[in-house]
Amino acid sequence: MSYRSHLFSSAVAALAAIAISGPAAAAGYPNRTITVVCASGAGGAVDVTTRIIVDHMAKTLGQNMVVQNEPGAGGTISINTVSKSAPDGYTLLSIGPSVSTIKELYPNATVDAQRDLQPVSEIGFTPMVLMLHKDVPVKDYASLLAYIKANPGKLTFASNGRGSAGHLAGSLFKKMAHADLRYIPYRSTPQATADLLGGRVSMIWLSSLGNVGKSSSVHPIAVTLVGERWKMFPDVPTFDELGLKGYEIATWVSMYAPKNAPPEVAEKLTAAVKAALADPQVQARLDKAGIVRPRQVGPEVLKKKLAHEIEKWGDILRTTKDSD
């Protein structure tokens, strides 16, 4: 047998082995601990959502699931970790809306969520509420719009950095409402909220209030949902209700496996997500945390949503200046 023929035969044998072992391995999945790499720090909306869902998934799958927080660089660090792991379903990714802004904010990134990851499902989302400092002389959404129009560039909004959910919420509002606001970035949400409470910034979009909710220095204006009110703020109208039709943004959390994970593995993971979301105790935990169940679940739904969000926020970030 020639050297070339030997190489060809070896390649065929290797491919055959993969074809045989892939489904067999998937059939026994999972048989050991699954690690879920979370692209956000502990205690935030992404982390809390992940842990609530993963706790129930572990029961459905019959194996331990460990959440490993790897925040930083807009999610590129965690995506890199997961994309380079074996595509066997034992290393998964949980990430927030930053997955949709990487292409725009990190053009030199070596990772690509659409190219490197296998969608599993969206697992939950947390809406946001616009909180306004009391020194701004307005009482409601209509008077806020009037004040912004009469005082262009006077009001400011804060968030924990460009590309964060709070920054995207403000940028989308600026574009849709033709609002002239100035953006003030901070390194963390606690720093931003401290300056809001101190009156050094005018407003902020938040998905978790923390100490802001106990302060008399701020008051809510509107919620970023469409079609329903947020259970955390049942008496606060949505922007959509108030006339800004289609205005919606949330800290949406999605789960992925590495690219080329066996279809059977993705199916088992998706089924476990569905079982978690259908459980009344899980729903009670989500409600308590202010987290909303996704309207649709599954790999194809997530694939389409990710493509839509990348296009949407890429356009917003390219066309909305932070200083205008």
GULOMI-114843 format. One record per residue (C-alpha): residue number from 1; z, y, x. Coordinates in Angstrom, 3 decimals. Layout:
<pts>
resi,Z,Y,X
NUM,Z,Y,X .
...
</pts>
This chain:
<pts>
resi,Z,Y,X
1,0.000,0.000,0.000 .
2,-0.932,3.419,1.370 .
3,1.679,6.135,1.908 .
4,0.135,8.206,-0.909 .
5,0.214,5.228,-3.294 .
6,3.831,4.594,-2.354 .
7,4.754,8.188,-3.161 .
8,2.950,8.007,-6.499 .
9,4.686,4.756,-7.427 .
10,8.081,6.194,-6.481 .
11,7.466,9.304,-8.602 .
12,6.466,7.205,-11.611 .
13,9.546,5.052,-11.193 .
14,11.788,8.116,-10.981 .
15,10.284,9.621,-14.124 .
16,10.693,6.337,-15.938 .
17,14.331,6.180,-14.906 .
18,14.901,9.682,-16.238 .
19,13.179,8.830,-19.508 .
20,15.351,5.746,-19.936 .
21,18.666,7.179,-18.797 .
22,18.389,10.542,-20.611 .
23,18.662,9.236,-24.204 .
24,21.126,6.541,-23.125 .
25,23.385,9.117,-21.515 .
26,23.053,11.403,-24.512 .
27,23.974,8.557,-26.865 .
28,27.368,8.268,-25.176 .
29,27.942,12.016,-25.095 .
30,30.571,13.245,-24.610 .
31,32.705,10.913,-22.545 .
32,34.569,13.474,-20.441 .
33,35.875,17.054,-20.543 .
34,33.423,19.823,-21.488 .
35,33.730,23.211,-19.800 .
36,32.771,26.311,-21.776 .
37,32.088,29.244,-19.457 .
38,32.961,32.439,-21.343 .
39,31.140,35.561,-20.163 .
40,34.003,37.855,-21.222 .
41,37.600,38.326,-20.190 .
42,40.537,36.690,-21.926 .
43,41.763,38.241,-25.156 .
44,38.592,40.064,-26.219 .
45,36.487,39.349,-29.300 .
46,34.129,36.990,-27.443 .
47,36.991,35.011,-25.914 .
48,38.966,34.770,-29.164 .
49,35.916,33.650,-31.148 .
50,35.081,31.062,-28.512 .
51,38.555,29.575,-28.428 .
52,38.873,29.279,-32.203 .
53,35.563,27.436,-32.515 .
54,35.978,25.339,-29.371 .
55,39.426,24.119,-30.480 .
56,37.856,22.477,-33.530 .
57,34.723,21.309,-31.702 .
58,36.928,19.318,-29.330 .
59,38.385,17.416,-32.283 .
60,34.936,16.681,-33.704 .
61,33.530,15.546,-30.363 .
62,36.646,13.613,-29.384 .
63,36.944,15.172,-25.932 .
64,38.832,18.007,-24.303 .
65,37.015,21.328,-24.072 .
66,38.207,23.896,-21.536 .
67,37.330,27.601,-21.747 .
68,36.716,29.151,-18.321 .
69,36.436,32.962,-18.285 .
70,33.814,34.370,-15.902 .
71,33.231,38.004,-16.900 .
72,31.203,40.549,-14.992 .
73,27.733,41.946,-14.337 .
74,26.740,41.961,-17.990 .
75,27.029,38.192,-18.318 .
76,24.698,37.383,-15.431 .
77,27.487,35.701,-13.442 .
78,28.323,33.228,-16.187 .
79,24.666,32.598,-17.047 .
80,24.036,31.797,-13.396 .
81,26.938,29.325,-13.372 .
82,25.739,27.491,-16.467 .
83,22.017,27.560,-15.706 .
84,22.618,25.926,-12.320 .
85,24.806,23.161,-13.738 .
86,23.510,19.739,-14.703 .
87,21.711,19.811,-18.086 .
88,23.984,17.149,-19.523 .
89,26.031,19.181,-21.998 .
90,29.247,19.203,-19.989 .
91,28.920,22.857,-18.972 .
92,28.233,25.325,-21.779 .
93,28.033,29.099,-22.066 .
94,29.697,31.398,-24.567 .
95,28.532,35.003,-24.428 .
96,28.559,38.190,-26.476 .
97,25.810,40.731,-27.204 .
98,25.356,41.517,-23.510 .
99,23.006,38.526,-23.423 .
100,20.469,40.735,-25.177 .
101,20.666,43.699,-22.782 .
102,20.375,42.001,-19.389 .
103,16.618,42.483,-19.081 .
104,16.962,46.225,-19.649 .
105,20.180,46.939,-17.755 .
106,19.753,44.438,-14.918 .
107,15.999,44.402,-14.200 .
108,16.568,42.717,-10.819 .
109,18.696,39.913,-12.217 .
110,17.596,36.448,-11.163 .
111,18.728,34.880,-14.448 .
112,16.918,34.959,-17.777 .
113,18.720,33.712,-20.875 .
114,15.510,32.791,-22.689 .
115,14.134,30.944,-19.684 .
116,17.293,29.330,-18.304 .
117,19.329,28.361,-21.363 .
118,19.086,25.980,-24.318 .
119,20.371,27.642,-27.519 .
120,23.065,25.777,-29.433 .
121,24.223,28.202,-32.131 .
122,25.746,31.529,-32.941 .
123,29.447,30.871,-33.538 .
124,30.760,34.106,-35.054 .
125,30.604,37.883,-34.983 .
126,33.049,40.751,-35.167 .
127,31.886,43.991,-36.851 .
128,32.906,47.409,-35.582 .
129,34.530,50.422,-37.151 .
130,33.906,54.024,-36.158 .
131,37.237,55.705,-35.399 .
132,37.349,59.512,-35.270 .
133,40.006,61.749,-33.708 .
134,41.898,63.938,-36.167 .
135,40.951,67.131,-34.300 .
136,37.359,66.733,-35.431 .
137,37.398,68.763,-38.677 .
138,35.764,66.197,-40.959 .
139,37.100,63.800,-43.565 .
140,34.233,61.407,-44.214 .
141,30.760,60.302,-43.161 .
142,28.882,63.063,-44.990 .
143,30.998,65.809,-43.449 .
144,30.663,64.159,-40.031 .
145,26.864,64.294,-40.239 .
146,27.019,67.923,-41.329 .
147,29.346,68.809,-38.451 .
148,27.136,67.070,-35.881 .
149,24.085,68.910,-37.191 .
150,25.896,72.258,-37.038 .
151,27.348,71.553,-33.583 .
152,24.719,69.643,-31.560 .
153,26.066,68.046,-28.396 .
154,29.681,69.048,-29.072 .
155,31.078,65.669,-30.111 .
156,31.468,62.762,-27.713 .
157,31.760,59.014,-28.076 .
158,33.310,56.582,-25.620 .
159,32.949,52.924,-24.711 .
160,33.756,50.536,-21.894 .
161,30.455,51.022,-20.089 .
162,26.729,51.259,-20.673 .
163,25.391,48.247,-22.509 .
164,28.743,47.437,-24.126 .
165,28.868,46.919,-27.890 .
166,30.478,50.347,-28.330 .
167,27.742,52.032,-26.308 .
168,25.019,50.220,-28.247 .
169,26.654,51.156,-31.560 .
170,26.716,54.826,-30.601 .
171,23.184,54.746,-29.244 .
172,21.863,53.118,-32.419 .
173,23.706,55.715,-34.519 .
174,22.220,58.553,-32.460 .
175,18.717,57.234,-33.030 .
176,18.984,56.314,-36.709 .
177,21.026,59.340,-37.809 .
178,19.307,61.789,-35.420 .
179,22.774,62.641,-34.149 .
180,23.222,64.722,-31.005 .
181,26.270,63.153,-29.353 .
182,27.319,62.955,-25.714 .
183,28.265,59.583,-24.269 .
184,31.345,59.178,-22.035 .
185,31.518,55.785,-20.264 .
186,34.782,54.186,-19.150 .
187,35.584,51.164,-17.039 .
188,37.618,49.515,-19.794 .
189,38.285,49.772,-23.511 .
190,42.001,50.622,-22.994 .
191,40.977,53.618,-20.862 .
192,38.498,54.751,-23.510 .
193,40.962,54.383,-26.373 .
194,43.670,56.210,-24.408 .
195,41.392,59.225,-24.109 .
196,40.473,58.957,-27.787 .
197,44.149,59.048,-28.758 .
198,44.659,61.976,-26.397 .
199,41.804,63.893,-28.006 .
200,39.682,63.954,-24.850 .
201,36.824,62.164,-26.654 .
202,35.839,62.550,-30.292 .
203,35.091,59.035,-31.459 .
204,34.711,55.382,-30.583 .
205,33.265,52.236,-32.144 .
206,35.744,49.343,-31.939 .
207,35.815,45.679,-32.949 .
208,39.510,45.322,-32.113 .
209,41.867,48.239,-32.740 .
210,44.942,47.322,-30.707 .
211,47.260,50.333,-30.457 .
212,44.591,52.569,-32.002 .
213,45.267,51.038,-35.405 .
214,48.883,52.197,-35.308 .
215,48.099,55.804,-34.405 .
216,48.014,58.726,-36.796 .
217,45.705,60.565,-34.376 .
218,42.586,58.770,-35.597 .
219,41.058,57.632,-38.850 .
220,38.193,55.269,-39.796 .
221,34.835,56.596,-40.962 .
222,32.604,53.580,-41.587 .
223,32.014,49.916,-40.730 .
224,28.932,48.421,-39.074 .
225,28.104,45.667,-41.586 .
226,25.250,45.322,-44.068 .
227,25.619,43.617,-47.431 .
228,29.385,43.195,-47.370 .
229,32.563,44.971,-46.370 .
230,34.748,43.913,-43.489 .
231,37.892,42.098,-44.611 .
232,39.853,43.961,-41.952 .
233,38.907,47.282,-43.609 .
234,38.202,46.502,-47.273 .
235,38.569,50.141,-48.305 .
236,36.271,51.535,-45.621 .
237,32.580,51.737,-46.636 .
238,29.747,50.524,-44.459 .
239,27.224,52.870,-42.848 .
240,24.597,51.103,-44.949 .
241,26.481,51.954,-48.156 .
242,26.729,55.565,-47.076 .
243,23.005,55.952,-46.626 .
244,22.270,54.822,-43.062 .
245,20.280,51.848,-44.307 .
246,20.071,48.859,-42.009 .
247,22.635,50.156,-39.535 .
248,24.388,47.043,-38.299 .
249,25.886,45.962,-35.007 .
250,28.570,43.448,-34.146 .
251,30.076,41.622,-31.226 .
252,28.109,38.457,-31.960 .
253,28.990,35.374,-29.954 .
254,26.581,32.562,-29.162 .
255,26.736,29.236,-27.361 .
256,24.179,27.737,-24.980 .
257,23.637,24.669,-22.817 .
258,21.546,24.646,-19.652 .
259,17.789,24.444,-20.144 .
260,16.469,20.892,-20.594 .
261,19.685,19.529,-22.078 .
262,18.762,16.419,-24.112 .
263,17.976,17.208,-27.766 .
264,20.608,14.689,-28.854 .
265,23.262,16.653,-26.971 .
266,22.214,19.942,-28.548 .
267,22.277,18.281,-31.973 .
268,25.828,16.984,-31.455 .
269,27.025,20.385,-30.273 .
270,25.388,22.146,-33.222 .
271,26.935,19.654,-35.642 .
272,30.341,20.317,-34.081 .
273,29.867,24.071,-34.520 .
274,28.941,23.564,-38.174 .
275,31.992,21.370,-38.725 .
276,34.225,24.036,-37.199 .
277,32.788,26.809,-39.354 .
278,33.213,24.675,-42.484 .
279,36.888,23.976,-41.841 .
280,39.289,26.054,-44.019 .
281,41.871,26.331,-41.234 .
282,39.238,27.651,-38.828 .
283,38.117,30.120,-41.481 .
284,41.691,31.336,-41.888 .
285,41.990,31.894,-38.131 .
286,38.675,33.749,-38.063 .
287,39.718,35.938,-40.999 .
288,43.017,36.806,-39.323 .
289,41.159,37.882,-36.179 .
290,38.570,39.878,-38.128 .
291,35.754,37.505,-37.151 .
292,32.909,36.833,-39.590 .
293,31.109,33.501,-39.879 .
294,27.462,33.664,-38.829 .
295,25.048,33.809,-41.745 .
296,22.915,31.049,-40.224 .
297,23.553,28.532,-37.465 .
298,21.562,26.233,-35.224 .
299,19.319,26.359,-32.129 .
300,16.144,27.695,-33.777 .
301,18.018,30.443,-35.608 .
302,19.700,31.498,-32.365 .
303,16.420,31.387,-30.431 .
304,14.818,33.794,-32.912 .
305,17.884,36.045,-33.039 .
306,18.067,36.328,-29.258 .
307,14.400,37.336,-29.053 .
308,14.909,39.915,-31.815 .
309,18.056,41.378,-30.220 .
310,16.440,41.646,-26.786 .
311,13.539,43.589,-28.269 .
312,15.769,45.758,-30.471 .
313,18.264,46.826,-27.821 .
314,15.656,47.142,-25.111 .
315,13.934,49.749,-27.279 .
316,17.213,51.537,-28.059 .
317,18.281,51.703,-24.417 .
318,14.869,52.899,-23.267 .
319,14.460,55.624,-25.874 .
320,18.011,56.962,-26.316 .
321,19.381,59.164,-23.553 .
322,23.140,59.138,-23.061 .
323,23.273,62.894,-22.508 .
324,21.031,64.141,-25.289 .
</pts>
